[in-house]
Amino acid sequence: MTTTQKIKTAMVGCGGAAWVGHLPWLWDHPEIDLVATCALDEEQAKSAATRWNASQIYTDYQSLLAQEDLDALVIATPPQTHAEFAIAAANRGLHVLLEKPMATTVEDCRAVIHAAEKNQTILMLSHEKRFNPGFEKIKEIINDGMLGRVFYLVIHWSAAVRLDPDQLCPPDYRASYQWRWTDPDAGGGILMDHLPHYLDLWRWWTDSELESVSTELLNVRGDLMGDQQLGGPHEDFATVLMRFKNDTIGFFETGNAGRGISPIQQIGSGRGEWSEYGMIYGTRGHLVFDLLPWDSPELPRIMVFSLEQRQPEYRGWFQVELPDPWRSPGGPAAPKSNAHNSFKRQMDHFVTCIGDKRSPLVSGRDGLATVIACDAAYRSFKTDQKVRVESA
């Protein structure tokens, strides 16, 4: 798709997600004109504008919308602001790429969808894992029947940074994420931050919607270590047991107060490292995958055992072939590092949807489904009951 004019776009929110996930690809894309950056912290907005060559800076999104002639807005602010900003953008006829979670309440999600539909604008959710070639390959493996009937999905996604932030938090991580620990309006803790990613993948992989959830939460830093100030009001460890409507079971574990070591790449053994890995069980085979940190340009490692695979019986588990990783410096200045970058491919898709006036692969309805699930998961913990999940 080639547009006749560049898509005039602004970035609202200039923290870690914007700096790593959005700004490089706004700057790099040949069909985007990055007009402005906006953040409450003027120095943050100015730094982003300087680094990524935006001509204007703002500290108030309303001034941005009033003064700039824009086509699109990318929003990567705290979740409690998502609905307000996205609705205002849609009402001005702007297309929106919105960070997850879509909003902090189901009602706000529905209001965002309504605004986009009323104004006939593109609303795309930033679930960048959908655009990871490794996860696309897993979808292909499932669809090809190599695993048979998938019946169990498992994720472990954790770090230990909250046990001793001074020792274990990389400076850039702490600066970008400590607000999530302490802000009472953030909508939730580590569950709200991480569950939308994999619930979106699981819905896509299984072609099924969630039926019920049962949740256990802990605030290790606040309740078990007695640090109410840094512990904040939200959970830092969560487990969610899920059942999908096609009878697939999912188990999701996440936290930043303890971690495992990934089974293939041994990630999680270093100080401050995250480990992120998962398993899929099927009636004809099993699959294991693990990932490097979210800002890495490298693809997941995937191992498969399949009774359907045409391989010698003695071979057992085998590694799925994916494009070779490149360990040269990241960012758009190093194209070999980034040909398969999830955020780059997500931005490419957003631009294509605008140009072709097509619905995005990850729509507002997908974002709504994940927030409905998060709401049900929190209600499960509060009521100490399994909770049935409503349809999006």
Order of alpha helices (4+ residues) and beta strands (2+ residues): beta-alpha-beta-alpha-beta-alpha-beta-alpha-beta-alpha-beta-alpha-beta-alpha-alpha-alpha-beta-alpha-beta-beta-beta-beta-beta-beta-alpha-alpha-alpha-beta
